[in-house]
Amino acid sequence: MDNFLSFLESYGTQVSAIGAAITFILGLYKYQKDRQTTLFWKEFEVYHKLVKDLVEPPNVDSGMYVDRQTAIMFEMRNFKRYYPYSLRMLKGLREKWIKVPDQFPRLIEEIDLTIQFLERKCKSKFSISNTKQ
């Protein structure tokens, strides 16, 4: 016990500083993890709202809402975590929409541009992950 007390007398300031530093680092780590979790769920909610707005008309009686749909397709380029799914979904929608008579050409053009963008990104991500193995 005397050794411990003499150790604290000699190095008490340093031990306190180390303890404070460890507490600060753990608090910072917890804050960062909480922030990442919050951002993850916000991105989830925004992405799924975009998907809903893309495929579901605002109401039953409304006509086409092409400008909003093309903007949504463009925005899907910002959700890296969803690239593979977005690519599959947009390819399926393209197959369905191309068969619609009098389809707006801007809609098909934007879906093609977004599909091309996502294919490039998925290909580069896939080739990078293969080279790491």
C-alpha positions in Angstrom: 0.0 0.0 0.0 2.8 2.4 0.8 4.3 1.7 -2.6 1.1 2.6 -4.3 0.7 5.8 -2.3 4.3 6.8 -3.1 3.7 6.0 -6.8 0.6 8.3 -6.7 2.6 11.0 -5.0 5.3 10.8 -7.7 3.2 10.2 -10.8 -0.3 11.4 -9.8 -0.4 14.2 -12.3 0.6 12.0 -15.1 -1.8 9.2 -14.1 -4.6 11.8 -14.0 -3.7 13.1 -17.4 -3.6 9.6 -18.9 -7.0 8.9 -17.3 -8.5 12.1 -18.7 -7.0 11.4 -22.1 -8.5 7.8 -22.1 -11.9 9.2 -21.1 -11.8 11.8 -23.8 -10.8 9.3 -26.5 -13.6 6.9 -25.4 -16.1 9.7 -25.4 -14.9 10.8 -28.9 -15.2 7.2 -30.1 -18.7 6.8 -28.8 -19.8 10.1 -30.3 -18.4 9.1 -33.7 -20.1 5.7 -33.6 -23.4 7.3 -32.6 -23.0 9.8 -35.5 -22.3 7.0 -38.0 -25.4 5.1 -36.9 -27.5 8.2 -37.2 -26.2 9.0 -40.6 -26.7 5.4 -41.7 -30.4 5.5 -40.8 -31.0 9.0 -42.3 -29.5 7.8 -45.5 -31.7 4.6 -45.4 -34.8 6.7 -44.9 -34.0 9.2 -47.7 -33.1 6.5 -50.1 -36.2 4.5 -49.5 -38.3 7.7 -49.8 -36.6 8.4 -53.2 -37.4 4.9 -54.4 -41.1 5.2 -53.3 -41.3 8.6 -55.1 -39.7 7.2 -58.2 -42.1 4.3 -58.7 -45.3 5.5 -57.0 -47.3 8.4 -58.3 -48.2 11.2 -55.8 -51.9 10.2 -56.1 -54.0 7.9 -58.1 -55.4 10.6 -60.5 -52.1 12.3 -61.2 -50.4 12.0 -64.5 -46.8 11.6 -65.2 -44.3 13.5 -63.0 -41.3 13.1 -65.3 -39.2 16.0 -63.9 -39.4 14.6 -60.4 -38.6 11.1 -61.6 -35.6 12.1 -63.6 -34.3 14.2 -60.6 -34.7 11.1 -58.4 -32.8 8.9 -60.8 -30.0 11.5 -60.8 -29.9 11.7 -57.0 -29.6 7.9 -56.8 -26.0 8.4 -57.9 -25.2 9.8 -54.5 -26.0 6.7 -52.5 -22.9 4.5 -52.9 -24.1 1.9 -50.4 -27.1 1.2 -52.7 -25.3 1.1 -56.1 -25.8 -2.6 -56.8 -29.5 -2.5 -55.8 -30.1 0.8 -57.6 -28.6 -0.7 -60.7 -30.8 -3.8 -60.7 -33.9 -1.8 -59.9 -33.3 0.8 -62.6 -32.6 -2.0 -65.2 -35.9 -3.6 -64.2 -37.8 -0.3 -64.4 -36.2 0.5 -67.8 -37.5 -2.9 -69.2 -41.0 -2.1 -67.9 -41.1 1.6 -68.9 -39.7 1.1 -72.4 -42.8 -0.9 -73.2 -45.2 2.0 -72.1 -46.7 3.7 -75.1 -45.9 7.4 -75.5 -43.2 7.2 -72.8 -41.4 10.4 -72.2 -37.9 10.1 -73.9 -36.3 12.2 -71.1 -37.3 9.5 -68.6 -35.6 6.7 -70.6 -32.6 9.0 -71.3 -32.1 9.7 -67.6 -32.5 6.1 -66.6 -29.9 5.1 -69.3 -27.5 7.7 -68.0 -27.9 6.6 -64.4 -27.5 2.9 -65.4 -24.3 3.7 -67.2 -23.0 5.7 -64.2 -23.8 2.9 -61.8 -22.3 0.2 -64.0 -19.0 2.2 -64.2 -19.0 2.7 -60.4 -20.0 -1.0 -59.6 -17.4 -2.2 -62.1 -14.6 -0.1 -60.6 -15.6 -1.0 -57.0 -15.7 -4.7 -57.9 -12.3 -4.6 -59.6 -10.8 -2.8 -56.7 -12.2 -5.3 -54.2 -10.9 -8.2 -56.3 -7.4 -6.8 -56.4 -7.3 -6.6 -52.6 -7.9 -10.3 -52.2 
